[in-house]
Amino acid sequence: MTQDRVYIFDTTLRDGEQSPGATMTHSEKLELAEMLDDMGVDIIEAGFPIASEGDFKAVSDIAKRSKNAMICGLARANFKDIDRCAEAVRHAAQPRIHTFIGTSPLHRAIPNLTQDEMAERIHETVTHARNQCDNVQWSPMDATRTEYDYLCRTIEIAIKAGASTINIPDTVGYTAPRESAELIRRLIKDVPGATEVIFATHCHNDLGMATANSLAAVDAGARQIECTINGLGERAGNTALEEVVMAMKVRNDIMPYRTQIDSTKIMAISRRVATVSGFAVQFNKAIVGKNAFAHESGIHQDGMLKNAETFEIMRPEDVGLSETNLVMGKHSGRAALRSKLKDLGIDLADNQLNDVFVRFKDLADRKKEVFDEDLLALVRADTADEQSDHLNLKSLRVICGTQGPQEASLELSIDGIMHSVTATGDGPVDATFKAVKALFPHTARLQLYQVNAVTEGTDAQATVSVRMEEDGKIATGQSADTDTVVASAKAYINALNRLIVRREKSAPGEDLKSVSYKDAG
């Protein structure tokens, strides 16, 4: 094992997709896997094959298509999971099975296993996985809250059973950098056989320390970092791939570790993940946020004009930002639009480009200048519309103001049949949502309604995000329009369309988020 080499294990397609509402389509998963492979990710955790037929097919197809990356699937500590995972990854040039079990007292209590019973299960399942695949990774979930002696015991068992990578997850984002480093250092010193395997780190961001914890673990001897694009993941997310890669690149004086990631492709995949997941990147997000290379202060601007290094520790080109800027407006053509979208990390097929171009021209007629954020919002809206054609907004007219009640007159196509209704509500958005529900009755509960202006000015597009829950399934809808109420209606309908698709494609108990410990026996 080369000590200055750090392997990047990306779990955007598995842990990232487990973010409530971030479910991706099959084609989106294949596209992102290709981008990850192309940028040099060492291991791609493509999904959880036992979770659903859709997840199995995605992992299997990614395994067949991968060129350079190792393709990994996740499996709980039971033979059924492991066999399904092995079947999904078997076509990869470099397959890996990643199996796990929760080892902390809290997690042992869920399947009601004693320490000895769990130890036996670890031995049996890792051995079974090793018999199915030459490359096995094992994780003691909630490792940072597991008794140290017992953690050492389980790791030794997994190594003897054939695991070649031992991942130490900070599952709930509880640890701190000093503790993270000390734990890895002690495990490598104390566990028999530890120097013959690769130690990995998987850190969640509940306390905002995921990247720091991961880098501290590397400094202590870990040689694999599990991460996601944009830090996407459950709850507060994970270690962000772009942060660890650029930290090693910029601070190689104190972190002299190599990675084969092509950093110039970071911005493109960051924007694409934001588009397909519906999780916008916050403006002040490190590396990939809108403001990461923006300067407003006069002192900063003056310094930048004299020498960019005064206020920037990396070049925009290092992460794939172009120095040139095509100004997009109503006179721009398809070629300019395609070029600009490519610069933003979006490569559309001709028919998709034509659809976005029509929306772009319509928007350009209403705005003096169309900004990057406007284009990303247009693509998001186009992608959301493709989820299903069960429900389509045909027309909407609202009456609002100080004199109530507010009213919405809606025309909606449901499976190709036109329906119309007029409804009242507490404001135009409430009236619109009630009109949709009157035409398409449902039990889905609105969990989130959020409006953001993607650019400045009174002609700015409003991007509306809606999150809905039905029978434990969560779906998000997103749309953009200069009319906030229209954007709201489209986002609400997009979320319903996604729920309809999930009703049709998910068998009861087979959805990813319904997989639980009760099935682990």
Secondary structure, 3 states (H helix, E strand, C coil): CCCCECEEEECCCCCHHHCCCCCCCHHHHHHHHHHHHHHCCCEEEEECHHHCHHHHHHHHHHHHHCCCCEEEEEEECCHHHHHHHHHHHCCCCCEEEEEEEECCHHHHCCCCCCHHHHHHHHHHHHHHHHHHCCCEEEEEECHHHCCHHHHHHHHHHHHHHCCCEEEEEECCCCCCHHHHHHHHHHHHHHCCCHHHCEEEEEEECCCCCHHHHHHHHHHCCCCEEEEEHHHCCCCCCECEHHHHHHHHHHCCCCCCCECCCCHHHHHHHHHHHHHHHCCCCCCCCCCCCCCCCCCCCHHHHHHHHHCHHHCCCCCHHHHCCCCCCCCECCCCCHHHHHHHHHHCCCCCCHHHHHHHHHHHHHHHCCCCCECHHHHHHHHHHHHHHCCCCCEEEEEEEEECCCCCCEEEEEEEEECCEEEEEEEEECCHHHHHHHHHHHHCCCCCEEEEEEEEECCCCCCCCEEEEEEEEECCEEEEEEEEECCHHHHHHHHHHHHHHHHHHHHHHCCCCCCHHHCCHHHCC
